[in-house]
Amino acid sequence: MAQATVSAGGMSRREFLFYVWGASMALFAAQFTGLFIWFALPRFREGEFGGTFRLSIADLPPKNDPPFNRADGRFWLVNLDTRDSNVRMYRASDETEDIVGVAAIYKVCTHLGCIYPWNETNERFECPCHGSKYRLDGRRIESPAPRTLDRFAVTIKAEDGTILAQSDSEEGHFKAVPIDDILAQAAVIEVDTGDRLDGPSQTLICDLLNNCP
Ligand code: FES
């Protein structure tokens, strides 16, 4: 004759174990859902790398001057104009259009990820790790870097928050944002460090000759 399996509370041992198992699974599912939401939702706040940085229009350097360093955002803010050609910002022979406007350049070298400084003497970015060099707008001018420096999305706003101009991506790269026509109303430059695009790759003569430094 089978033994009685009903407890004093009216619940069998099997039922009890089933409820314990169900509760465990529910707890696991709740934890999993919580973790999923934690990873899925953006956790970056304004002013943190990965989020949006708000700069005053006064932070914008004069055209073709050395870049403004925003260290906590890991970017350089540059004001470019090849119409006013100089050693920092010249129009290269393969560039069919002038480069005019504002850009935010990622401070990580496209070769192996070193942080590179602006070299005041040579008036260009120079990576200390393996010697890659870049023009003021981030264009690669010496290897072994495989491409031009990456850029973040830039938005120019008026004092009341009205958007005056935004980064335009062309062939997957952010172009400089022209600012001449809106300078009188511009008050804020927003740089979204969560929105980054690669700089274009370019073939250098030394790439073809396989003798890049
Ligand atoms: S990491 Fe910059 S040149 Fe290698």
Residues whose N, C-alpha, C, O or C-beta is under 5 A from the ligand:
A	BS01	FES	C109 H111 L112 G113 C114 C127 C129 H130 G131 S132
